[in-house]
Amino acid sequence: MLAVDADPVQTQTVRSFSGAAANRRQHQRVKVAVLGRYMLADRREYPCQTVDMSPGGVSLTCAVVGEVGERVVLYLEYIGRIEGTVARHTAGGFAVRLAATARKRDKLASQLTWLANRDILGLPEGRSHERVVPEKPMVTLKLEGGREVAARLLDISLSGVAIVCAVKPAMGSVVTVGSTPGRLVRYFDGGFGVQFMLPLSPDRFHAGMTL
């Protein structure tokens, strides 16, 4: 669990998952948007993004919903592999009731605390995905409003891309890299980083890929 100075706001946030009883933590949800993939009973994988999550359940935004009670295996960025069953359908996807041991729930609580406090405490965002340097770095970048500009890709991961471009879009703006939609999430010296709306499929991830 994180150790921080006793700032009142930070302490309240960091302790959001640190209650003594595991069953209490299961009902404490935090809004986290992390990319991932899930596998339903048909053993096909689909992309997703989390809406909120607790050690006992997670709500997903996705295109393909499972049947209530159907087994789901999830692979989430920063979290790893978890599984459970479809609890209910939502407007943009479905919610999963997680099947986890007490030890796994404690680990999830720590991971969620880190994710919830990442911005407040200035923690490094980290990169859990391998990055490759594209063989064909030039790409068309479509900005909000429909304007298209030429850009160069520095590297690509399953969840995002680093870009050099003469234009500097606003932080948080939605852009389309080639044909892959994403959102600008950070600036760095000479360029910016874009997080994809949905993660790339691992079977198409290689240096010669086209976004």
C-alpha positions as CSV (number, residue, x, y, z in Angstrom):
1,M,0.0,0.0,0.0
2,L,1.2,3.5,-0.7
3,A,3.0,5.5,1.9
4,V,2.5,9.2,1.7
5,D,2.6,12.3,3.9
6,A,-0.5,12.9,6.0
7,D,-2.0,15.4,3.6
8,P,-5.8,15.3,4.4
9,V,-7.0,15.0,0.8
10,Q,-4.3,12.5,-0.2
11,T,-4.9,10.4,2.9
12,Q,-8.6,10.2,2.3
13,T,-8.1,9.1,-1.3
14,V,-5.3,6.6,-0.7
15,R,-7.3,4.9,2.1
16,S,-10.3,4.4,-0.1
17,F,-9.5,0.7,-0.4
18,S,-7.8,0.1,2.9
19,G,-10.8,-0.9,5.1
20,A,-10.2,-3.9,7.3
21,A,-13.0,-6.0,5.9
22,A,-12.6,-7.5,2.4
23,N,-16.4,-7.5,1.8
24,R,-16.5,-3.7,2.4
25,R,-13.9,-3.2,-0.3
26,Q,-16.0,-5.1,-2.8
27,H,-18.6,-2.4,-2.7
28,Q,-16.2,0.6,-3.1
29,R,-15.9,1.3,-6.8
30,V,-13.4,3.8,-8.3
31,K,-13.7,5.3,-11.8
32,V,-10.7,4.0,-13.8
33,A,-10.4,3.9,-17.5
34,V,-7.9,1.2,-18.5
35,L,-7.8,-0.7,-21.8
36,G,-8.0,-4.4,-22.0
37,R,-9.4,-7.5,-23.8
38,Y,-11.9,-10.1,-22.7
39,M,-12.8,-13.6,-23.7
40,L,-16.3,-15.0,-23.5
41,A,-17.4,-18.6,-23.6
42,D,-16.9,-18.8,-27.4
43,R,-13.2,-18.3,-26.7
44,R,-13.0,-15.2,-28.9
45,E,-11.3,-12.1,-27.7
46,Y,-12.8,-8.6,-27.8
47,P,-11.4,-5.2,-26.9
48,C,-12.8,-3.2,-23.9
49,Q,-12.2,-0.4,-21.5
50,T,-13.1,-0.2,-17.9
51,V,-15.6,2.3,-16.6
52,D,-15.3,1.7,-12.9
53,M,-13.9,-1.2,-10.7
54,S,-13.7,-2.6,-7.2
55,P,-12.0,-5.7,-5.9
56,G,-15.4,-7.5,-6.4
57,G,-16.5,-6.3,-9.8
58,V,-15.8,-4.2,-12.9
59,S,-18.0,-2.4,-15.4
60,L,-16.9,-2.5,-19.1
61,T,-17.5,-0.5,-22.2
62,C,-17.4,-2.9,-25.2
63,A,-19.2,-3.8,-28.4
64,V,-20.0,-7.5,-27.7
65,V,-21.9,-8.4,-24.5
66,G,-22.1,-11.9,-23.0
67,E,-25.1,-13.6,-21.5
68,V,-25.8,-12.9,-17.8
69,G,-24.0,-15.7,-15.9
70,E,-21.5,-16.4,-18.7
71,R,-17.9,-16.8,-17.7
72,V,-15.5,-14.0,-18.7
73,V,-11.7,-13.9,-18.7
74,L,-10.3,-10.4,-18.6
75,Y,-6.8,-9.1,-19.4
76,L,-6.5,-5.5,-18.2
77,E,-3.6,-3.0,-18.5
78,Y,-1.9,-2.5,-15.1
79,I,-4.2,-5.2,-13.6
80,G,-3.4,-8.4,-15.5
81,R,-5.6,-11.5,-15.8
82,I,-8.8,-11.7,-13.8
83,E,-12.0,-13.7,-14.3
84,G,-15.6,-13.8,-13.3
85,T,-19.2,-13.9,-14.7
86,V,-21.5,-11.4,-16.5
87,A,-23.5,-9.8,-13.7
88,R,-25.7,-7.5,-15.8
89,H,-25.9,-5.6,-19.0
90,T,-25.3,-1.8,-19.1
91,A,-25.9,1.0,-21.6
92,G,-22.5,0.6,-23.2
93,G,-21.4,-2.9,-22.3
94,F,-21.7,-5.1,-19.2
95,A,-20.6,-5.6,-15.6
96,V,-18.6,-8.5,-14.3
97,R,-18.8,-10.1,-10.9
98,L,-15.2,-11.1,-10.2
99,A,-14.2,-14.5,-8.9
100,A,-11.2,-14.0,-6.7
101,T,-9.6,-15.3,-3.5
102,A,-9.2,-13.0,-0.5
103,R,-5.5,-12.6,-1.4
104,K,-6.3,-11.7,-5.0
105,R,-8.9,-9.1,-3.8
106,D,-6.2,-7.6,-1.6
107,K,-3.9,-7.3,-4.6
108,L,-6.7,-5.8,-6.7
109,A,-7.3,-3.3,-3.9
110,S,-3.7,-2.2,-3.9
111,Q,-3.7,-1.9,-7.7
112,L,-6.9,0.2,-7.7
113,T,-5.5,2.5,-5.0
114,W,-2.4,3.1,-7.2
115,L,-4.6,3.8,-10.3
116,A,-6.9,6.1,-8.4
117,N,-4.1,8.1,-6.9
118,R,-1.8,8.2,-9.9
119,D,-2.6,11.7,-10.9
120,I,-3.1,13.2,-7.4
121,L,0.2,11.9,-6.1
122,G,2.2,12.5,-9.3
123,L,3.1,8.9,-9.7
124,P,4.7,7.6,-12.9
125,E,2.1,6.3,-15.3
126,G,4.2,3.3,-16.3
127,R,4.1,1.3,-19.5
128,S,3.0,-2.3,-19.2
129,H,3.1,-3.0,-22.9
130,E,6.0,-3.7,-25.2
131,R,6.8,-0.9,-27.7
132,V,8.0,-1.3,-31.3
133,V,9.5,1.1,-33.7
134,P,7.3,1.1,-36.9
135,E,8.9,0.2,-40.2
136,K,6.6,2.7,-41.9
137,P,6.5,5.6,-39.5
138,M,4.6,8.2,-41.7
139,V,0.9,8.4,-41.0
140,T,-2.1,10.7,-41.5
141,L,-3.4,12.2,-38.3
142,K,-7.0,13.3,-38.3
143,L,-7.8,16.0,-35.8
144,E,-11.1,17.1,-34.2
145,G,-13.1,19.1,-36.8
146,G,-11.8,16.8,-39.6
147,R,-8.5,18.4,-40.4
148,E,-5.8,16.0,-41.6
149,V,-2.1,16.5,-41.1
150,A,1.0,14.4,-41.8
151,A,2.7,12.9,-38.7
152,R,5.6,10.5,-37.8
153,L,5.3,7.6,-35.4
154,L,8.1,7.1,-33.0
155,D,6.9,3.9,-31.4
156,I,3.7,1.9,-31.0
157,S,2.3,-0.3,-28.2
158,L,-0.9,-2.2,-27.8
159,S,-2.4,0.7,-26.0
160,G,-0.9,3.8,-27.6
161,V,1.6,5.6,-29.8
162,A,4.2,8.4,-29.6
163,I,3.9,10.9,-32.4
164,V,5.9,13.8,-33.8
165,C,3.9,16.3,-35.7
166,A,4.0,20.0,-36.8
167,V,0.6,20.5,-35.2
168,K,0.1,20.3,-31.4
169,P,-3.5,19.2,-30.6
170,A,-5.1,20.1,-27.3
171,M,-4.6,17.8,-24.3
172,G,-7.5,15.3,-24.1
173,S,-8.6,15.9,-27.7
174,V,-9.7,13.0,-29.8
175,V,-7.6,12.1,-32.8
176,T,-7.5,9.3,-35.4
177,V,-4.0,7.9,-36.1
178,G,-4.4,6.4,-39.6
179,S,-7.7,4.5,-39.0
180,T,-7.2,4.0,-35.2
181,P,-9.0,6.4,-32.9
182,G,-7.4,7.6,-29.7
183,R,-7.0,10.5,-27.3
184,L,-4.1,12.8,-26.6
185,V,-2.9,12.0,-23.1
186,R,0.6,13.6,-22.7
187,Y,3.2,15.9,-24.2
188,F,6.9,15.3,-24.4
189,D,9.8,17.2,-25.9
190,G,9.1,17.3,-29.6
191,G,5.8,15.4,-29.7
192,F,2.9,13.8,-27.8
193,G,1.4,10.5,-26.8
194,V,-1.9,9.1,-27.9
195,Q,-3.8,6.4,-26.0
196,F,-6.0,4.2,-28.3
197,M,-9.7,4.1,-27.5
198,L,-9.5,0.3,-27.6
199,P,-6.2,-1.8,-27.5
200,L,-4.8,-3.3,-30.6
201,S,-5.1,-7.0,-31.1
202,P,-1.8,-8.8,-30.2
203,D,-2.0,-10.9,-33.3
204,R,-1.6,-7.8,-35.5
205,F,1.1,-6.1,-33.3
206,H,4.5,-6.0,-35.1
207,A,6.9,-3.5,-36.5
208,G,5.3,-3.7,-40.0
209,M,1.8,-3.1,-38.9
210,T,-0.4,-0.3,-40.3
211,L,-2.6,1.7,-37.9
